[in-house]
């Protein structure tokens, strides 16, 4: 059975002027893609007005809640006990966002209730990926 989770989250965009702007976000997880988590941002906060989704490893979120983690486009680290920072890099620039750590922890625990760590069915994930890549070849 496929299970999907969604959880609203409030982020704060850190600007160059040391200001924080509120940003709505939605955390998502699906048992059909058990290694990944997704964060959706609405169109009103994206450069092109169409919204944006960032997808990265669930294990990166877990590691980043405890200490600095990430290599490439997504970096995560704790900022005190109550906040966690996500640094997102794209060809258009970089965004620095703070999330409430408790909300991220709650979401992560909910994902593990759906698919426990180490219990991910990688065979099905690989099969879907190959099907998407090669289609009906």
C-alpha positions as CSV (number, residue, x, y, z in Angstrom):
1,X,0.0,0.0,0.0
2,X,1.3,3.4,-1.0
3,X,1.3,6.0,1.8
4,X,2.0,9.7,1.4
5,X,2.6,12.3,4.1
6,X,2.3,16.0,4.0
7,X,3.0,18.5,6.8
8,X,2.9,22.3,6.5
9,X,5.9,24.0,7.8
10,X,6.8,27.6,8.4
11,X,10.3,28.7,7.3
12,X,12.1,32.0,7.6
13,X,14.1,33.2,4.7
14,X,17.3,34.9,5.9
15,X,18.0,37.9,3.7
16,X,21.2,39.8,3.1
17,X,20.1,42.5,5.5
18,X,19.9,40.0,8.4
19,X,16.1,40.2,8.1
20,X,13.9,37.1,8.3
21,X,10.9,36.8,6.0
22,X,8.2,34.2,6.7
23,X,7.9,31.6,3.9
24,X,5.2,28.9,3.8
25,X,6.4,25.4,2.9
26,X,5.0,21.9,2.7
27,X,7.1,18.8,3.8
28,X,6.2,15.7,1.8
29,X,7.1,12.0,1.9
30,X,5.9,9.0,-0.1
31,X,6.4,5.3,0.6
32,X,6.9,4.9,-3.2
33,X,10.1,7.0,-2.9
34,X,11.3,5.9,0.5
35,X,14.7,7.4,0.4
36,X,13.6,11.0,-0.4
37,X,11.9,13.9,1.3
38,X,10.4,16.9,-0.6
39,X,9.9,20.5,0.4
40,X,7.4,22.5,-1.7
41,X,7.5,26.3,-1.8
42,X,4.5,28.2,-3.3
43,X,4.7,30.4,-6.4
44,X,4.6,33.7,-4.5
45,X,8.1,33.0,-3.0
46,X,9.8,31.7,-6.2
47,X,11.6,33.7,-8.8
48,X,9.4,32.5,-11.7
49,X,6.1,32.5,-9.8
50,X,5.5,28.8,-10.4
51,X,6.7,27.4,-7.0
52,X,9.6,25.1,-6.4
53,X,10.1,21.7,-5.0
54,X,13.4,20.5,-3.5
55,X,14.0,16.8,-3.2
56,X,16.8,15.3,-1.1
57,X,17.7,12.2,0.9
58,X,15.8,11.5,4.0
59,X,19.1,10.5,5.6
60,X,20.4,14.0,4.9
61,X,17.6,15.5,6.9
62,X,18.2,13.2,9.8
63,X,22.0,13.9,9.8
64,X,21.5,17.6,9.4
65,X,19.2,17.8,12.4
66,X,22.2,16.6,14.5
67,X,25.1,18.4,12.9
68,X,26.3,20.0,9.6
69,X,25.5,17.8,6.6
70,X,25.2,18.1,2.9
71,X,27.3,18.2,-0.2
72,X,26.2,19.9,-3.3
73,X,22.8,21.7,-3.7
74,X,21.4,21.1,-0.2
75,X,23.2,21.7,3.2
76,X,21.5,21.3,6.6
77,X,22.7,22.2,10.1
78,X,21.3,22.9,13.5
79,X,21.2,26.5,14.6
80,X,20.8,26.3,18.4
81,X,18.3,23.9,19.8
82,X,15.2,25.3,18.3
83,X,16.1,26.0,14.7
84,X,17.6,24.1,11.7
85,X,19.0,25.9,8.7
86,X,18.6,24.7,5.1
87,X,20.9,26.2,2.5
88,X,19.6,25.6,-1.0
89,X,21.7,26.3,-4.1
90,X,20.4,26.6,-7.7
91,X,21.7,28.0,-10.9
92,X,19.8,31.2,-10.0
93,X,21.4,31.7,-6.6
94,X,21.2,30.5,-3.0
95,X,18.5,30.6,-0.3
96,X,19.1,30.3,3.4
97,X,16.0,29.2,5.4
98,X,15.4,28.5,9.0
99,X,12.9,25.9,10.1
100,X,11.7,24.9,13.6
101,X,13.7,21.9,14.5
102,X,10.7,20.3,16.4
103,X,8.6,20.4,13.2
104,X,11.3,18.8,11.1
105,X,11.9,16.1,13.8
106,X,8.1,15.4,14.0
107,X,8.0,15.0,10.2
108,X,11.1,12.7,10.1
109,X,9.5,10.5,12.8
110,X,6.3,10.3,10.8
111,X,8.3,9.1,7.8
112,X,10.0,6.4,9.8
113,X,6.6,5.2,11.0
114,X,5.7,4.7,7.3
115,X,9.0,3.1,6.2
116,X,11.5,2.4,8.9
117,X,15.2,3.2,8.3
118,X,16.8,0.2,6.6
119,X,13.5,-1.2,5.4
120,X,13.3,0.7,2.2
121,X,12.4,-1.5,-0.8
122,X,15.2,-0.4,-3.1
123,X,14.3,-3.0,-5.8
124,X,11.0,-1.3,-6.5
125,X,12.6,2.2,-6.5
126,X,15.2,1.0,-9.0
127,X,12.6,-0.6,-11.2
128,X,10.5,2.6,-11.3
129,X,13.6,4.7,-12.0
130,X,14.7,2.4,-14.9
131,X,11.2,2.4,-16.3
132,X,11.0,6.2,-16.2
133,X,14.5,6.4,-17.8
134,X,14.0,3.9,-20.5
135,X,10.2,4.0,-21.0
136,X,8.9,1.2,-23.1
137,X,12.3,0.5,-24.9
